[in-house]
């Protein structure tokens, strides 16, 4: 259901982007039409416009003198109605149909008025604005849809395993972060992080479950997940804090082949104490599925904790193919680095909100191993080996601590010595400067002429 919603949302976003490009093309079309209109009707320039009419005076032929006759213009003038006008024949009538004469360059009364320039309309594209609005709409819609999907997954898990009558309610006396009736079961630390706490069971102090879901509320992450499937998954991790007197020397890890190296590299206790187990012990008839890797400190622990019941339920070939799809890793350690030394760690992949029943057997491993590890005791022979290994590791840790402390002391001494040398060099430079000034003053005093003073009587 969630994948369908994400696909629909991505289709809506793509549709909005395509529509933005189409609309921007329509806007650009308006500009092209205006350009065509401008080409059909070009704007007149100030030089091509008809100049304003000017005042002219008419003179009779008798008033004209030969000296006032203007020089002949070699260019022929176009005929006008004034050329055929006779004032003697039409007395008292003004020539209304006469066209104004063109202004002359020598006329001081004619001044050409400046014409305002018509600015051309610049084309503008709205592609960036429409694309930004479409992106904001898609981002907002994806945020609320992804937030709702993550909350639906978390609530589906809680309603399956944390409500009344569920597996955690039967095995723990206190569920949630408080002891009140209205205390919420889940603690939301972000849009993709939810936590669940349970306590009140023998052999352990408490349990903390952390759901780390995909960032569905992030549009870029959703697009990346749609393009590259399998990049990130919904995961839940359980951390059980065992009592100090309820867990023997046990170091065991079971993980898929893809994640076994990463788990062994990140866990310091597995690097120091444990090794990969290639096959089952001699007294064990069944073994884990081929896709799993077992890392343990002692083969005795492997044979006792990976019992036939567990192999038939989850870790066997047939059972793991059917019920172990969400299994990632399992790690038990009494030498875990951190605030709690003895812990049981489980990591599972979360299914969809409608398929939470698929991880019922995986969740059932948690109370089973709490009781099994809490009651488990090593044999004397295996215990002697584990104690020797822990003593050796303690000596190495003590040696590393001493070496680190000595290195810190040496570094501190070197820094102190450096500071003293710098201060001494500074003092020496100051002393040399003062000595040179004193010597220079003495030389100047010695070079000055001596003046004798005589007393007058």
C-alpha positions in Angstrom: 0.0 0.0 0.0 2.8 2.4 0.9 4.7 1.7 -2.3 1.6 2.4 -4.4 1.1 5.7 -2.7 4.7 6.6 -3.3 4.4 5.7 -7.0 1.2 7.8 -7.3 2.9 10.7 -5.6 5.9 10.5 -8.0 3.6 10.4 -11.0 1.8 13.5 -9.7 5.1 15.3 -9.2 6.2 14.4 -12.8 2.8 15.5 -14.1 3.2 18.9 -12.4 6.7 19.3 -13.8 5.5 18.5 -17.4 2.6 20.9 -17.1 5.0 23.6 -15.9 7.1 23.2 -19.1 3.9 23.3 -21.2 2.6 26.4 -19.5 6.0 28.1 -19.9 5.9 27.3 -23.6 2.5 29.0 -23.9 3.8 32.1 -22.2 6.7 32.3 -24.6 4.2 32.0 -27.5 2.5 35.3 -26.4 5.8 37.1 -26.8 6.3 35.6 -30.3 2.9 36.9 -31.4 3.7 40.4 -30.1 7.0 40.3 -32.0 5.1 39.4 -35.2 2.7 42.4 -34.6 5.7 44.6 -34.1 7.1 43.4 -37.4 3.8 44.1 -39.2 3.4 47.5 -37.7 6.9 48.8 -37.0 7.2 51.8 -34.7 8.0 55.1 -36.3 11.4 56.6 -35.6 11.7 60.3 -34.8 13.3 60.9 -38.2 10.5 59.3 -40.2 7.6 61.2 -38.5 6.1 64.3 -40.2 7.5 67.5 -38.6 5.0 70.0 -37.1 3.7 72.8 -39.4 5.4 76.1 -39.4 4.3 79.7 -40.1 5.0 80.9 -43.7 4.4 84.3 -45.3 3.4 84.8 -48.9 4.8 87.6 -51.1 3.6 89.0 -54.4 5.7 88.9 -57.5 6.1 92.6 -57.5 7.7 92.7 -54.1 10.3 90.3 -55.1 13.6 91.6 -56.2 16.3 89.9 -58.2 18.7 90.1 -55.4 16.2 88.3 -53.0 15.7 85.4 -55.4 17.0 82.3 -53.8 19.4 80.1 -55.7 17.8 77.5 -57.8 17.7 74.0 -56.3 18.9 71.4 -58.8 16.5 68.9 -57.1 12.9 69.1 -58.5 10.4 69.9 -55.8 7.1 68.0 -55.7 4.1 70.0 -56.9 1.7 71.3 -54.1 -1.6 73.2 -54.1 0.2 76.5 -53.3 1.9 76.4 -56.7 -1.5 76.8 -58.4 -2.9 79.3 -55.9 -3.8 82.8 -57.2 -4.4 85.4 -54.6 -5.9 88.0 -57.0 -8.6 85.5 -58.0 -9.4 84.2 -54.6 -9.4 87.3 -52.3 -10.3 86.9 -48.7 -10.0 83.1 -48.8 -7.3 81.4 -46.9 -5.7 78.3 -48.4 -7.0 75.6 -46.0 -6.1 72.7 -48.2 -2.5 73.7 -48.5 0.0 71.2 -47.2 2.5 72.6 -44.7 5.9 73.3 -46.2 8.8 71.3 -44.9 10.9 73.2 -42.3 14.1 74.7 -43.4 17.4 74.3 -41.6 17.8 78.1 -41.4 14.5 78.8 -39.7 15.2 79.7 -36.0 11.5 79.4 -35.0 11.3 75.7 -35.9 12.5 73.4 -33.2 12.1 69.7 -33.4 10.4 68.4 -30.3 11.9 65.2 -28.8 9.6 62.2 -29.3 9.4 59.6 -26.5 10.9 56.3 -27.3 8.6 53.2 -27.2 10.3 50.5 -25.2 10.1 47.0 -26.6 8.4 44.4 -24.4 11.0 41.9 -23.2 10.0 38.2 -23.2 10.0 36.4 -19.8 10.0 32.7 -19.0 8.0 31.4 -16.0 9.6 27.9 -16.1 11.7 28.4 -12.9 8.8 29.8 -10.9 6.3 27.0 -12.0 8.9 24.3 -11.4 9.7 25.7 -7.9 6.0 25.7 -7.0 5.5 22.2 -8.3 8.5 21.0 -6.3 7.2 22.6 -3.1 3.8 21.0 -3.6 5.4 17.6 -4.2 7.7 18.0 -1.2 4.9 19.0 1.1 2.6 16.2 0.0 5.4 13.6 0.3 6.2 14.8 3.8 2.7 14.2 5.1 2.2 10.9 3.2 5.6 9.6 4.4 5.0 10.7 7.9 1.7 8.9 8.0 3.2 5.7 6.5 5.9 5.5 9.1 3.5 6.1 11.9 1.3 3.3 10.5 4.2 0.8 10.5 5.1 1.7 14.0 1.5 1.4 15.3 1.0 -1.8 13.4 4.1 -3.3 15.2 2.9 -2.1 18.6 -0.6 -3.4 18.1 0.8 -6.8 17.1 3.4 -7.3 19.8 2.9 -4.7 22.6 -0.8 -4.5 23.4 -2.7 -6.6 25.9 -2.4 -10.3 25.3 0.7 -9.9 23.1 4.1 -11.6 23.5 5.7 -8.6 25.3 2.7 -8.1 27.6 2.9 -11.8 28.7 6.7 -11.7 29.3 7.2 -8.2 30.9 5.3 -6.5 33.7 5.9 -2.9 32.5 5.5 -1.7 29.0 6.2 1.9 27.9 8.2 4.7 29.4 6.1 5.1 32.6 3.9 3.2 35.0 0.6 5.0 34.4 -2.4 3.7 32.5 -2.2 6.4 29.9 1.5 6.0 29.3 2.2 5.7 25.5 3.8 2.5 24.4 5.9 4.2 21.7 8.3 7.1 22.1 8.6 9.1 18.9 12.1 10.7 18.5 11.7 11.7 14.9 9.7 11.1 11.8 11.5 7.9 11.2 12.6 6.8 14.7 10.4 5.2 17.3 11.3 3.5 20.6 9.7 1.0 22.9 10.7 0.1 26.4 9.8 -2.9 28.6 11.0 -4.1 32.0 10.0 -6.3 34.8 11.4 -9.8 33.9 13.8 -12.2 35.6 17.4 -12.4 34.4 17.3 -8.9 32.8 17.1 -5.3 33.8 15.0 -4.2 30.8 14.6 -4.2 27.0 14.8 -1.3 24.5 13.5 -1.6 21.0 14.4 1.0 18.4 12.6 1.2 15.1 14.6 3.0 12.4 12.4 3.4 9.4 13.1 4.7 5.9 13.0 8.5 5.6 9.7 8.4 3.6 9.0 12.1 4.6 12.1 13.2 2.5 11.2 13.5 -1.2 14.8 13.1 -2.4 15.3 10.0 -0.3 12.0 8.6 -1.6 13.0 9.2 -5.2 16.4 7.6 -4.6 14.8 4.5 -3.0 12.4 4.2 -5.9 15.3 4.3 -8.4 17.7 2.2 -6.3 15.6 -0.5 -4.5 17.2 -2.1 -1.5 19.2 0.9 -0.5 17.6 1.3 2.9 15.2 -0.9 4.8 12.9 -0.6 7.8 14.8 -2.1 10.7 14.1 -2.8 14.4 16.8 -3.5 16.9 16.4 -5.0 20.4 18.8 -4.5 23.2 18.3 -6.6 26.4 20.4 -5.6 29.4 21.1 -8.8 31.4 21.8 -8.9 35.1 25.4 -9.2 36.2 24.8 -12.6 38.0 22.6 -14.1 35.3 25.0 -14.5 32.3 28.0 -16.7 32.1 31.0 -16.2 29.8 29.0 -16.2 26.5 30.1 -14.6 23.2 28.1 -15.7 20.2 26.9 -14.0 17.0 24.8 -15.2 14.2 24.4 -13.1 11.0 23.8 -13.3 7.3 26.9 -13.7 5.1 26.5 -10.2 3.7 26.6 -8.5 7.2 28.8 -11.0 9.1 32.1 -9.2 8.3 30.6 -5.9 9.2 29.3 -7.1 12.5 32.6 -8.8 13.4 34.6 -5.7 12.4 32.4 -3.3 14.4 32.2 -5.4 17.6 35.4 -5.3 19.6 34.5 -8.3 21.7 34.1 -10.5 18.6 37.5 -9.4 17.3 39.2 -10.1 20.6 37.6 -13.4 21.7 35.6 -15.0 18.9 36.2 -16.8 15.7 34.1 -18.0 12.8 32.7 -21.5 13.2 32.9 -23.4 10.0 30.7 -26.4 10.9 28.6 -27.8 13.7 30.2 -29.5 16.7 30.5 -33.3 16.6 27.6 -33.9 18.9 25.2 -31.7 16.9 23.2 -33.3 14.1 21.6 -30.1 12.6 23.1 -26.9 11.5 22.1 -23.4 10.5 21.1 -22.4 7.0 23.7 -21.8 4.3 23.0 -18.1 4.3 24.1 -17.7 7.9 27.5 -17.4 9.6 28.2 -18.3 13.2 30.9 -16.5 15.2 31.6 -17.7 18.7 34.2 -18.0 21.5 33.5 -21.6 22.3 32.0 -24.4 20.3 30.3 -25.6 23.4 28.3 -22.4 23.5 27.3 -22.9 19.8 26.0 -26.4 20.4 24.1 -25.4 23.6 22.5 -22.2 22.4 21.7 -23.2 18.8 19.6 -26.1 19.9 17.4 -28.3 17.7 14.3 -26.4 18.7 15.8 -23.1 17.5 17.0 -24.6 14.3 13.5 -26.2 13.6 11.7 -22.9 14.4 14.0 -20.3 12.7 17.6 -21.1 11.8 17.2 -24.4 10.0 17.2 -24.6 6.2 13.5 -25.0 5.7 12.5 -22.8 8.6 14.8 -19.9 7.7 13.6 -19.9 4.1 10.0 -19.5 5.3 10.3 -17.5 8.6 13.8 -15.9 8.5 13.4 -13.4 5.7 13.5 -10.5 8.2 16.5 -11.8 10.2 19.7 -9.6 10.1 21.9 -10.5 13.1 21.9 -11.8 16.7 24.7 -11.0 19.1 25.2 -12.2 22.7 28.2 -10.9 24.8 29.3 -10.5 28.4 32.2 -8.2 27.3 30.2 -5.7 25.3 31.8 -2.2 25.3 29.4 0.3 26.7 27.4 1.2 29.8 26.0 -2.4 30.0 28.6 -5.2 29.7 26.2 -8.1 29.4 23.7 -7.7 26.6 21.6 -9.6 24.0 21.3 -7.8 20.7 18.8 -8.6 17.9 18.3 -6.9 14.6 15.3 -7.7 12.3 13.9 -6.1 9.2 10.4 -4.8 9.5 7.7 -6.0 7.0 4.9 -3.9 5.8 2.1 -2.7 8.1 -0.2 -5.4 6.8 2.3 -8.3 7.2 3.6 -7.9 10.8 2.6 -11.5 11.6 5.6 -12.6 9.4 8.1 -11.7 12.2 6.3 -13.5 15.0 8.8 -16.2 15.3 11.7 -13.8 15.2 10.3 -11.7 18.1 9.7 -15.0 20.0 13.5 -15.5 20.0 13.9 -12.6 22.5 12.1 -14.1 25.6 13.4 -17.5 24.7 17.0 -16.5 24.8 16.6 -14.3 27.9 15.6 -17.4 29.8 18.1 -19.7 28.1 21.2 -17.4 28.5 20.1 -16.5 32.1 20.1 -20.1 33.1 23.1 -21.2 31.0 26.3 -22.4 32.7 29.5 -23.4 31.0 31.3 -26.6 31.8 34.5 -26.3 33.9 36.8 -27.1 30.9 35.2 -24.4 28.7 35.0 -22.0 31.6 38.7 -22.4 32.3 39.5 -21.5 28.6 37.2 -18.5 28.6 38.7 -17.2 31.9 42.2 -17.6 30.5 41.2 -15.7 27.4 39.6 -12.9 29.6 42.7 -12.7 31.8 44.9 -12.4 28.8 42.6 -9.7 27.3 42.6 -7.9 30.7 46.4 -7.9 30.7 46.6 -6.6 27.2 44.0 -3.9 28.1 46.1 -3.0 31.1 49.2 -2.9 29.0 47.5 -0.7 26.4 46.3 1.6 29.2 49.8 1.9 30.7 51.3 2.6 27.2 48.6 5.2 26.5 49.2 6.8 29.8 53.0 6.9 29.3 52.5 8.4 25.8 50.2 11.0 27.3 52.8 11.9 29.9 55.6 12.0 27.4 53.5 14.2 25.2 52.8 16.5 28.1 56.5 16.7 29.0 57.4 17.4 25.5 54.9 20.3 25.3 56.1 21.6 28.6 59.8 21.4 27.5 58.9 23.2 24.3 57.2 26.0 26.2 60.2 26.4 28.5 62.6 26.5 25.5 60.4 29.2 23.8 60.4 31.2 27.1 64.1 30.9 27.5 64.8 31.9 23.9 62.6 34.9 24.4 64.4 35.8 27.6 67.8 35.3 26.0 66.8 37.5 23.1 65.6 40.2 25.5 68.9 40.0 27.5 71.0 40.2 24.3 69.0 43.2 23.1 69.5 45.0 26.5 73.3 44.2 26.5 73.6 45.5 22.9 71.8 48.7 23.8 74.1 49.2 26.8 77.2 48.6 24.7 76.0 51.0 22.1 75.4 53.7 24.7 78.8 53.2 26.1 80.4 53.4 22.7 78.5 56.6 21.9 79.5 58.1 25.2 83.1 57.2 24.6 83.1 58.8 21.2 81.8 62.2 22.4 84.5 64.9 22.9 85.4 65.8 26.5 84.7 69.3 27.7 86.5 70.8 30.6 84.7 73.3 32.8 86.7 76.2 34.4 85.5 78.0 37.4 85.6 81.8 37.4 87.0 83.5 40.5 
